[in-house]
Amino acid sequence: MAVSATGEVSGSARRGRRIILWRHGQTSWNVERRFQGSTDVELTGTGVAQARRAARLLAGLKPDAIVASDLKRAAATAAELAALTGLHVVHDEALRETYAGVWQGLTHDEIIARYGEEYAAWKRGEPVRRGGGELETEVADRAAPLVLRHAEKLPENGTLVVVSHGGTIRTTIGRLLGLDPRSWESLGGLTNCCWSVLGEGARGWRLLEHNAGTLPEPVLGDDD
């Protein structure tokens, strides 16, 4: 390990652990702009192709562990990376998308028409139980500790891949960065099968990349 005259660690030894938060591939409900939440919707053929392409890129980062939501769209996405790396995927319901009650199954336009005030309050950063479901802070309460537990098991400079959902990833990033929940909306949504990277720094976790993995495309999903 190289250490400067001021006592700072330099070079590769300073990299620390990394967490890659990877959103699942496309589903038919994404295309229809239909709110999925915890509904168990499968990948489309396009979604499978997205997962395979992204898995080839992520495999090059030589991940040490994979943990995924147990919903089909995330599990199938994670399976593509597991097939290339030989890693076992740990599935956990703590990584599921936000439960959104009566919003689930509705299109974006239907939500605006029926629950416009509730939707606007959520976009302003107010604590809203969308459709009578979970608060964003409650999603972070279940997902972020799970991610940290798996990150703590990594070897030095190791990489964890977390396969989850747009809203859950955003709230988890917000929590791990120590951001005020009202500002979590400032973290833009993830495109299908794109990812964000958190790196371990001297003051905690840092956002190194966001919505990486493709040229800019529309965000189709519950978090747009």
Accessible surface in RSA format (square Angstrom, percent):
REM  Atomic radii and reference values for relative SASA: ProtOr
REM  Chains: A
REM  Algorithm: Lee & Richards
REM  Probe-radius: 1.40
REM  Slices: 20
REM RES _ NUM      All-atoms   Total-Side   Main-Chain    Non-polar    All polar
REM                ABS   REL    ABS   REL    ABS   REL    ABS   REL    ABS   REL
RES MET A   1   173.56  89.9  91.73  60.7  81.83 194.8  86.05  73.2  87.51 115.9
RES ALA A   2    58.06  53.4  45.54  70.3  12.53  28.5  53.87  75.9   4.20  11.1
RES VAL A   3    83.08  54.7  49.96  45.2  33.12  79.8  50.53  43.9  32.55  88.3
RES SER A   4    51.35  43.4  33.38  44.5  17.97  41.4  44.96  95.7   6.39   9.0
RES ALA A   5   116.72 107.3  64.66  99.8  52.07 118.4  77.51 109.1  39.22 103.9
RES THR A   6   114.95  81.8  77.84  78.9  37.11  88.5  84.37 113.3  30.58  46.2
RES GLY A   7    50.74  62.6   0.00   N/A  50.74  62.6  26.80  73.5  23.94  53.6
RES GLU A   8   108.22  62.1 102.81  77.8   5.41  12.9  35.13  68.0  73.08  59.7
RES VAL A   9    45.50  29.9  41.57  37.6   3.92   9.4  41.57  36.1   3.92  10.6
RES SER A  10    41.79  35.3  40.21  53.7   1.58   3.6  28.94  61.6  12.85  18.0
RES GLY A  11    54.93  67.7   0.00   N/A  54.93  67.7  42.48 116.6  12.45  27.9
RES SER A  12    98.34  83.1  79.78 106.5  18.56  42.8  54.05 115.1  44.30  62.1
RES ALA A  13    32.27  29.7  14.72  22.7  17.54  39.9  17.49  24.6  14.77  39.1
RES ARG A  14   149.75  62.9 133.27  67.9  16.49  39.3  48.10  65.7 101.65  61.6
RES ARG A  15   100.42  42.2  83.24  42.4  17.17  40.9  54.61  74.6  45.81  27.8
RES GLY A  16    15.09  18.6   0.00   N/A  15.09  18.6  15.09  41.4   0.00   0.0
RES ARG A  17    49.90  21.0  49.90  25.4   0.00   0.0  10.53  14.4  39.37  23.9
RES ARG A  18    41.96  17.6  41.96  21.4   0.00   0.0   4.26   5.8  37.69  22.8
RES ILE A  19     0.00   0.0   0.00   0.0   0.00   0.0   0.00   0.0   0.00   0.0
RES ILE A  20     0.32   0.2   0.32   0.2   0.00   0.0   0.32   0.2   0.00   0.0
RES LEU A  21     1.37   0.8   1.37   1.0   0.00   0.0   1.37   1.0   0.00   0.0
RES TRP A  22     0.00   0.0   0.00   0.0   0.00   0.0   0.00   0.0   0.00   0.0
RES ARG A  23     7.35   3.1   7.35   3.7   0.00   0.0   1.67   2.3   5.68   3.4
RES HIS A  24     2.87   1.6   2.87   2.0   0.00   0.0   0.00   0.0   2.87   3.3
RES GLY A  25     0.00   0.0   0.00   N/A   0.00   0.0   0.00   0.0   0.00   0.0
RES GLN A  26    28.34  15.8  28.34  20.7   0.00   0.0   0.00   0.0  28.34  21.5
RES THR A  27     0.00   0.0   0.00   0.0   0.00   0.0   0.00   0.0   0.00   0.0
RES SER A  28    47.98  40.5  46.61  62.2   1.37   3.2  31.46  67.0  16.52  23.1
RES TRP A  29    57.16  22.9  57.12  27.6   0.03   0.1  35.54  18.9  21.62  35.1
RES ASN A  30     0.46   0.3   0.14   0.1   0.31   0.8   0.31   0.8   0.14   0.1
RES VAL A  31    83.83  55.2  66.48  60.2  17.35  41.8  66.54  57.8  17.30  46.9
RES GLU A  32    85.28  49.0  66.73  50.5  18.54  44.2  36.05  69.7  49.22  40.2
RES ARG A  33   101.23  42.5  93.43  47.6   7.80  18.6  43.74  59.8  57.49  34.8
RES ARG A  34    66.09  27.7  63.62  32.4   2.47   5.9   6.80   9.3  59.29  35.9
RES PHE A  35    12.91   6.5   9.33   5.8   3.59   9.3  11.74   7.1   1.17   3.4
RES GLN A  36     3.03   1.7   3.03   2.2   0.00   0.0   0.00   0.0   3.03   2.3
RES GLY A  37     0.00   0.0   0.00   N/A   0.00   0.0   0.00   0.0   0.00   0.0
RES SER A  38    30.42  25.7  20.28  27.1  10.14  23.4   9.77  20.8  20.65  28.9
RES THR A  39    45.19  32.1  37.66  38.2   7.53  17.9  39.28  52.8   5.91   8.9
RES ASP A  40    64.51  45.2  43.08  42.9  21.42  50.7  23.31  54.9  41.20  41.1
RES VAL A  41    17.75  11.7  14.24  12.9   3.51   8.5  17.75  15.4   0.00   0.0
RES GLU A  42   105.82  60.8  98.33  74.4   7.50  17.9  30.79  59.5  75.04  61.3
RES LEU A  43    26.15  14.6   3.72   2.7  22.43  56.4   3.76   2.6  22.39  60.3
RES THR A  44    35.16  25.0  26.96  27.3   8.20  19.5  35.16  47.2   0.00   0.0
RES GLY A  45    62.10  76.6   0.00   N/A  62.10  76.6  40.66 111.6  21.44  48.0
RES THR A  46    73.85  52.5  64.15  65.0   9.69  23.1  32.40  43.5  41.44  62.7
RES GLY A  47     0.00   0.0   0.00   N/A   0.00   0.0   0.00   0.0   0.00   0.0
RES VAL A  48    42.34  27.9  42.32  38.3   0.02   0.1  42.34  36.8   0.00   0.0
RES ALA A  49    58.67  53.9  50.23  77.5   8.44  19.2  53.77  75.7   4.90  13.0
RES GLN A  50    43.07  24.1  37.78  27.6   5.30  12.6  23.78  50.6  19.29  14.6
RES ALA A  51     0.01   0.0   0.01   0.0   0.00   0.0   0.01   0.0   0.00   0.0
RES ARG A  52   127.93  53.7 125.99  64.2   1.94   4.6  32.13  43.9  95.80  58.1
RES ARG A  53   109.80  46.1 108.91  55.5   0.89   2.1  46.62  63.7  63.18  38.3
RES ALA A  54     1.35   1.2   1.35   2.1   0.00   0.0   1.35   1.9   0.00   0.0
RES ALA A  55     0.27   0.2   0.27   0.4   0.00   0.0   0.27   0.4   0.00   0.0
RES ARG A  56   151.59  63.6 134.88  68.8  16.70  39.8  58.59  80.1  92.99  56.4
RES LEU A  57    88.11  49.1  75.70  54.2  12.41  31.2  79.24  55.7   8.87  23.9
RES LEU A  58     0.21   0.1   0.16   0.1   0.06   0.1   0.16   0.1   0.06   0.2
RES ALA A  59    24.80  22.8  16.13  24.9   8.66  19.7  16.51  23.3   8.29  22.0
RES GLY A  60    56.10  69.2   0.00   N/A  56.10  69.2  33.99  93.3  22.12  49.5
RES LEU A  61    65.04  36.2  54.54  39.0  10.50  26.4  58.14  40.8   6.90  18.6
RES LYS A  62   165.26  80.6 150.79  92.5  14.47  34.4 107.85  97.1  57.41  61.2
RES PRO A  63    11.74   8.6   0.48   0.4  11.26  40.9   0.48   0.4  11.26  70.0
RES ASP A  64    61.83  43.3  40.63  40.4  21.20  50.1   9.60  22.6  52.24  52.1
RES ALA A  65    32.23  29.6  29.34  45.3   2.89   6.6  32.23  45.4   0.00   0.0
RES ILE A  66     2.42   1.4   0.00   0.0   2.42   5.8   0.00   0.0   2.42   6.6
RES VAL A  67     0.32   0.2   0.32   0.3   0.00   0.0   0.32   0.3   0.00   0.0
RES ALA A  68     0.00   0.0   0.00   0.0   0.00   0.0   0.00   0.0   0.00   0.0
RES SER A  69     0.00   0.0   0.00   0.0   0.00   0.0   0.00   0.0   0.00   0.0
RES ASP A  70    53.79  37.7  35.02  34.9  18.77  44.4  17.82  41.9  35.97  35.9
RES LEU A  71     7.05   3.9   7.02   5.0   0.03   0.1   7.05   4.9   0.00   0.0
RES LYS A  72   102.84  50.2  98.67  60.5   4.17   9.9  58.56  52.7  44.28  47.2
RES ARG A  73     0.78   0.3   0.78   0.4   0.00   0.0   0.00   0.0   0.78   0.5
RES ALA A  74     0.00   0.0   0.00   0.0   0.00   0.0   0.00   0.0   0.00   0.0
RES ALA A  75    25.18  23.2  22.17  34.2   3.01   6.8  22.53  31.7   2.65   7.0
RES ALA A  76    41.81  38.4  32.88  50.7   8.92  20.3  39.67  55.9   2.14   5.7
RES THR A  77     0.00   0.0   0.00   0.0   0.00   0.0   0.00   0.0   0.00   0.0
RES ALA A  78     0.00   0.0   0.00   0.0   0.00   0.0   0.00   0.0   0.00   0.0
RES ALA A  79    52.12  47.9  45.85  70.8   6.27  14.3  47.87  67.4   4.25  11.3
RES GLU A  80    36.81  21.1  35.27  26.7   1.54   3.7   2.43   4.7  34.38  28.1
RES LEU A  81     0.00   0.0   0.00   0.0   0.00   0.0   0.00   0.0   0.00   0.0
RES ALA A  82    18.27  16.8  14.52  22.4   3.74   8.5  14.69  20.7   3.58   9.5
RES ALA A  83    85.70  78.8  44.51  68.7  41.19  93.7  57.30  80.7  28.40  75.2
RES LEU A  84    98.74  55.0  64.34  46.0  34.40  86.5  66.85  46.9  31.89  85.8
RES THR A  85    43.30  30.8   9.40   9.5  33.90  80.8  17.37  23.3  25.93  39.2
RES GLY A  86    71.54  88.2   0.00   N/A  71.54  88.2  37.30 102.4  34.23  76.7
RES LEU A  87    46.99  26.2  39.00  27.9   8.00  20.1  40.76  28.6   6.23  16.8
RES HIS A  88   146.81  80.2 126.23  87.7  20.58  52.6  93.93  96.8  52.88  61.5
RES VAL A  89    14.71   9.7   9.08   8.2   5.63  13.6   9.08   7.9   5.63  15.3
RES VAL A  90    59.19  38.9  57.14  51.7   2.05   4.9  59.19  51.4   0.00   0.0
RES HIS A  91    90.88  49.7  64.71  45.0  26.17  67.0  45.39  46.8  45.49  52.9
RES ASP A  92    42.06  29.5  37.71  37.5   4.35  10.3   6.04  14.2  36.02  35.9
RES GLU A  93   111.13  63.8 104.04  78.7   7.09  16.9  29.45  57.0  81.67  66.7
RES ALA A  94    16.33  15.0  13.48  20.8   2.85   6.5  16.33  23.0   0.00   0.0
RES LEU A  95     1.36   0.8   1.36   1.0   0.00   0.0   1.36   1.0   0.00   0.0
RES ARG A  96    80.68  33.9  80.68  41.1   0.00   0.0  10.59  14.5  70.09  42.5
RES GLU A  97     6.07   3.5   5.17   3.9   0.90   2.1   1.55   3.0   4.52   3.7
RES THR A  98     2.83   2.0   2.83   2.9   0.00   0.0   1.92   2.6   0.92   1.4
RES TYR A  99   104.62  48.8 104.45  59.4   0.17   0.5  67.16  50.5  37.46  46.2
RES ALA A 100     0.01   0.0   0.00   0.0   0.01   0.0   0.01   0.0   0.00   0.0
RES GLY A 101    16.01  19.7   0.00   N/A  16.01  19.7   8.06  22.1   7.95  17.8
RES VAL A 102    90.74  59.7  76.36  69.1  14.39  34.7  84.60  73.5   6.14  16.7
RES TRP A 103     0.92   0.4   0.92   0.4   0.00   0.0   0.92   0.5   0.00   0.0
RES GLN A 104    40.19  22.5  19.75  14.4  20.44  48.7   6.09  13.0  34.10  25.9
RES GLY A 105    20.32  25.1   0.00   N/A  20.32  25.1  12.84  35.2   7.48  16.8
RES LEU A 106    23.71  13.2  23.71  17.0   0.00   0.0  23.71  16.6   0.00   0.0
RES THR A 107    27.62  19.6  27.62  28.0   0.00   0.0  23.81  32.0   3.82   5.8
RES HIS A 108    42.83  23.4  40.84  28.4   1.99   5.1  38.54  39.7   4.29   5.0
RES ASP A 109   108.38  75.9 102.14 101.7   6.24  14.8  31.85  75.0  76.53  76.3
RES GLU A 110    58.39  33.5  55.86  42.3   2.52   6.0  20.75  40.1  37.64  30.7
RES ILE A 111     5.17   2.9   5.17   3.9   0.00   0.0   5.17   3.7   0.00   0.0
RES ILE A 112    70.46  40.1  64.43  48.0   6.02  14.5  64.43  46.4   6.02  16.3
RES ALA A 113    87.28  80.2  46.22  71.3  41.06  93.4  56.52  79.6  30.76  81.5
RES ARG A 114   145.71  61.2 112.65  57.4  33.06  78.7  40.28  55.0 105.44  63.9
RES TYR A 115    66.15  30.9  60.05  34.2   6.10  15.9  41.36  31.1  24.79  30.6
RES GLY A 116    28.07  34.6   0.00   N/A  28.07  34.6  18.19  49.9   9.88  22.1
RES GLU A 117   157.81  90.6 147.68 111.7  10.14  24.1  65.10 125.9  92.71  75.7
RES GLU A 118    50.58  29.0  42.00  31.8   8.58  20.4  21.41  41.4  29.17  23.8
RES TYR A 119    33.15  15.5  33.15  18.9   0.00   0.0  24.56  18.5   8.59  10.6
RES ALA A 120    40.47  37.2  36.03  55.6   4.43  10.1  39.82  56.1   0.65   1.7
RES ALA A 121    12.55  11.5  12.55  19.4   0.00   0.0  12.55  17.7   0.00   0.0
RES TRP A 122     9.20   3.7   6.49   3.1   2.71   6.4   5.20   2.8   4.00   6.5
RES LYS A 123    58.16  28.4  43.47  26.7  14.69  35.0  37.67  33.9  20.49  21.8
RES ARG A 124   141.01  59.2 119.43  60.9  21.59  51.4  71.71  98.0  69.30  42.0
RES GLY A 125    14.64  18.0   0.00   N/A  14.64  18.0   7.81  21.4   6.82  15.3
RES GLU A 126    62.13  35.7  56.62  42.8   5.52  13.1  14.72  28.5  47.41  38.7
RES PRO A 127   112.48  82.0  81.76  74.5  30.72 111.7  92.15  76.1  20.33 126.4
RES VAL A 128    20.39  13.4  13.48  12.2   6.91  16.6  16.61  14.4   3.78  10.2
RES ARG A 129   115.23  48.4 104.75  53.4  10.48  25.0  41.83  57.2  73.40  44.5
RES ARG A 130     7.99   3.4   7.93   4.0   0.06   0.1   0.24   0.3   7.75   4.7
RES GLY A 131     9.28  11.4   0.00   N/A   9.28  11.4   3.41   9.4   5.87  13.1
RES GLY A 132    60.79  75.0   0.00   N/A  60.79  75.0  30.98  85.0  29.81  66.8
RES GLY A 133     4.93   6.1   0.00   N/A   4.93   6.1   3.35   9.2   1.59   3.6
RES GLU A 134    34.46  19.8  33.51  25.4   0.95   2.3  19.62  38.0  14.83  12.1
RES LEU A 135    35.59  19.8  35.59  25.5   0.00   0.0  35.59  25.0   0.00   0.0
RES GLU A 136    29.04  16.7  26.13  19.8   2.91   6.9   9.55  18.5  19.49  15.9
RES THR A 137    43.27  30.8  42.83  43.4   0.44   1.0  32.52  43.7  10.75  16.2
RES GLU A 138    57.60  33.1  53.64  40.6   3.96   9.4  26.81  51.9  30.78  25.1
RES VAL A 139     0.00   0.0   0.00   0.0   0.00   0.0   0.00   0.0   0.00   0.0
RES ALA A 140     0.00   0.0   0.00   0.0   0.00   0.0   0.00   0.0   0.00   0.0
RES ASP A 141    80.84  56.6  65.95  65.6  14.89  35.2  26.68  62.8  54.16  54.0
RES ARG A 142    60.70  25.5  47.74  24.3  12.96  30.9  50.14  68.5  10.56   6.4
RES ALA A 143     0.00   0.0   0.00   0.0   0.00   0.0   0.00   0.0   0.00   0.0
RES ALA A 144     2.23   2.0   2.23   3.4   0.00   0.0   2.23   3.1   0.00   0.0
RES PRO A 145    51.87  37.8  48.88  44.6   2.98  10.8  51.47  42.5   0.40   2.5
RES LEU A 146     5.64   3.1   5.60   4.0   0.03   0.1   5.60   3.9   0.03   0.1
RES VAL A 147     0.22   0.1   0.22   0.2   0.00   0.0   0.22   0.2   0.00   0.0
RES LEU A 148    57.80  32.2  57.80  41.4   0.00   0.0  57.80  40.6   0.00   0.0
RES ARG A 149   128.41  53.9 126.23  64.3   2.18   5.2  59.29  81.0  69.12  41.9
RES HIS A 150    24.60  13.4  22.84  15.9   1.77   4.5   7.88   8.1  16.72  19.5
RES ALA A 151     0.62   0.6   0.62   1.0   0.00   0.0   0.62   0.9   0.00   0.0
RES GLU A 152   120.96  69.4  96.84  73.3  24.12  57.4  33.47  64.7  87.49  71.4
RES LYS A 153   154.74  75.5 121.42  74.5  33.32  79.3  86.92  78.2  67.82  72.2
RES LEU A 154    18.03  10.0   2.37   1.7  15.65  39.4   3.27   2.3  14.76  39.7
RES PRO A 155    74.24  54.1  61.32  55.9  12.92  47.0  74.07  61.2   0.17   1.1
RES GLU A 156   143.81  82.6 111.86  84.6  31.95  76.1  52.43 101.4  91.38  74.6
RES ASN A 157    42.57  29.4  34.98  33.8   7.59  18.3  11.49  27.6  31.09  30.0
RES GLY A 158     2.60   3.2   0.00   N/A   2.60   3.2   2.60   7.1   0.00   0.0
RES THR A 159     1.87   1.3   1.86   1.9   0.01   0.0   0.09   0.1   1.78   2.7
RES LEU A 160     0.20   0.1   0.20   0.1   0.00   0.0   0.20   0.1   0.00   0.0
RES VAL A 161     0.10   0.1   0.10   0.1   0.00   0.0   0.10   0.1   0.00   0.0
RES VAL A 162     0.49   0.3   0.49   0.4   0.00   0.0   0.49   0.4   0.00   0.0
RES VAL A 163     0.00   0.0   0.00   0.0   0.00   0.0   0.00   0.0   0.00   0.0
RES SER A 164     0.93   0.8   0.93   1.2   0.00   0.0   0.93   2.0   0.00   0.0
RES HIS A 165     0.70   0.4   0.70   0.5   0.00   0.0   0.70   0.7   0.00   0.0
RES GLY A 166     5.75   7.1   0.00   N/A   5.75   7.1   3.06   8.4   2.69   6.0
RES GLY A 167     6.73   8.3   0.00   N/A   6.73   8.3   6.73  18.5   0.00   0.0
RES THR A 168     0.81   0.6   0.81   0.8   0.00   0.0   0.81   1.1   0.00   0.0
RES ILE A 169     1.22   0.7   0.63   0.5   0.59   1.4   1.22   0.9   0.00   0.0
RES ARG A 170     9.19   3.9   7.69   3.9   1.50   3.6   6.64   9.1   2.55   1.5
RES THR A 171     0.99   0.7   0.99   1.0   0.00   0.0   0.99   1.3   0.00   0.0
RES THR A 172     1.37   1.0   1.37   1.4   0.00   0.0   0.47   0.6   0.90   1.4
RES ILE A 173     0.07   0.0   0.07   0.1   0.00   0.0   0.07   0.1   0.00   0.0
RES GLY A 174     0.00   0.0   0.00   N/A   0.00   0.0   0.00   0.0   0.00   0.0
RES ARG A 175    81.41  34.2  71.70  36.6   9.71  23.1  37.59  51.4  43.82  26.6
RES LEU A 176    20.55  11.4   3.64   2.6  16.91  42.5   6.51   4.6  14.04  37.8
RES LEU A 177    44.75  24.9  18.01  12.9  26.73  67.2  19.97  14.0  24.77  66.7
RES GLY A 178    66.22  81.7   0.00   N/A  66.22  81.7  33.72  92.5  32.50  72.8
RES LEU A 179    65.09  36.2  55.53  39.7   9.56  24.0  57.90  40.7   7.19  19.3
RES ASP A 180    86.73  60.8  75.09  74.7  11.64  27.5  35.38  83.3  51.35  51.2
RES PRO A 181    56.28  41.0  51.97  47.4   4.31  15.7  52.12  43.0   4.17  25.9
RES ARG A 182   145.06  60.9 131.41  67.0  13.65  32.5  55.95  76.5  89.11  54.0
RES SER A 183    44.73  37.8  37.67  50.3   7.05  16.3  42.22  89.9   2.51   3.5
RES TRP A 184     1.15   0.5   1.15   0.6   0.00   0.0   1.15   0.6   0.00   0.0
RES GLU A 185    64.91  37.3  54.53  41.3  10.38  24.7  29.31  56.7  35.60  29.1
RES SER A 186    92.31  78.0  51.93  69.3  40.38  93.0  52.62 112.0  39.70  55.6
RES LEU A 187    17.97  10.0  15.64  11.2   2.34   5.9  17.01  11.9   0.96   2.6
RES GLY A 188    40.32  49.7   0.00   N/A  40.32  49.7  34.96  95.9   5.36  12.0
RES GLY A 189    16.49  20.3   0.00   N/A  16.49  20.3   1.32   3.6  15.18  34.0
RES LEU A 190     4.06   2.3   2.94   2.1   1.12   2.8   2.94   2.1   1.12   3.0
RES THR A 191     5.25   3.7   5.25   5.3   0.00   0.0   5.01   6.7   0.24   0.4
RES ASN A 192    11.90   8.2   5.51   5.3   6.39  15.4   1.40   3.4  10.50  10.2
RES CYS A 193     7.08   5.4   3.75   4.2   3.32   7.8   3.88   9.8   3.20   3.4
RES CYS A 194     2.32   1.8   2.32   2.6   0.00   0.0   0.00   0.0   2.32   2.5
RES TRP A 195    18.02   7.2  18.02   8.7   0.00   0.0  14.44   7.7   3.58   5.8
RES SER A 196     0.00   0.0   0.00   0.0   0.00   0.0   0.00   0.0   0.00   0.0
RES VAL A 197     5.36   3.5   5.36   4.9   0.00   0.0   5.36   4.7   0.00   0.0
RES LEU A 198     0.00   0.0   0.00   0.0   0.00   0.0   0.00   0.0   0.00   0.0
RES GLY A 199     1.50   1.8   0.00   N/A   1.50   1.8   1.50   4.1   0.00   0.0
RES GLU A 200    52.91  30.4  47.58  36.0   5.33  12.7  19.00  36.7  33.91  27.7
RES GLY A 201    20.49  25.3   0.00   N/A  20.49  25.3  10.15  27.9  10.33  23.1
RES ALA A 202   118.89 109.3  63.51  98.0  55.38 126.0  76.73 108.0  42.16 111.7
RES ARG A 203   242.98 102.0 200.77 102.3  42.21 100.5  82.19 112.3 160.79  97.4
RES GLY A 204    33.30  41.1   0.00   N/A  33.30  41.1  30.22  82.9   3.07   6.9
RES TRP A 205    38.68  15.5  24.96  12.1  13.72  32.2  12.40   6.6  26.28  42.6
RES ARG A 206   140.34  58.9 137.34  70.0   3.01   7.2  53.49  73.1  86.85  52.6
RES LEU A 207    63.18  35.2  35.23  25.2  27.95  70.3  35.23  24.7  27.95  75.2
RES LEU A 208    86.07  47.9  54.08  38.7  31.99  80.4  58.02  40.7  28.04  75.5
RES GLU A 209    84.90  48.7  77.16  58.4   7.74  18.4  30.96  59.9  53.94  44.0
RES HIS A 210    60.00  32.8  34.46  24.0  25.54  65.3  34.46  35.5  25.54  29.7
RES ASN A 211    45.41  31.3  33.97  32.8  11.44  27.6   8.64  20.8  36.77  35.5
RES ALA A 212    20.20  18.6  12.29  19.0   7.91  18.0  20.20  28.4   0.00   0.0
RES GLY A 213    18.72  23.1   0.00   N/A  18.72  23.1   9.09  25.0   9.63  21.6
RES THR A 214    53.23  37.9  23.05  23.4  30.18  71.9  19.16  25.7  34.07  51.5
RES LEU A 215   146.17  81.4 143.57 102.7   2.60   6.5 143.89 101.0   2.29   6.2
RES PRO A 216   129.54  94.4 100.15  91.3  29.39 106.8 108.21  89.3  21.33 132.6
RES GLU A 217    88.45  50.8  71.96  54.4  16.49  39.3  24.51  47.4  63.94  52.2
RES PRO A 218   104.51  76.2  88.40  80.6  16.11  58.6 100.31  82.8   4.20  26.1
RES VAL A 219    38.42  25.3  26.72  24.2  11.70  28.2  26.72  23.2  11.70  31.7
RES LEU A 220    51.38  28.6  50.91  36.4   0.47   1.2  50.91  35.8   0.47   1.3
RES GLY A 221    10.27  12.7   0.00   N/A  10.27  12.7   4.42  12.1   5.85  13.1
RES ASP A 222    15.05  10.5   5.48   5.5   9.58  22.6   7.09  16.7   7.96   7.9
RES ASP A 223    13.07   9.2   4.29   4.3   8.79  20.8   3.39   8.0   9.68   9.7
RES ASP A 224    41.78  29.3  17.27  17.2  24.51  58.0  33.64  79.2   8.14   8.1
END  Absolute sums over single chains surface
CHAIN  1 A    10310.9       7851.9       2459.0       5768.6       4542.3
END  Absolute sums over all chains
TOTAL         10310.9       7851.9       2459.0       5768.6       4542.3
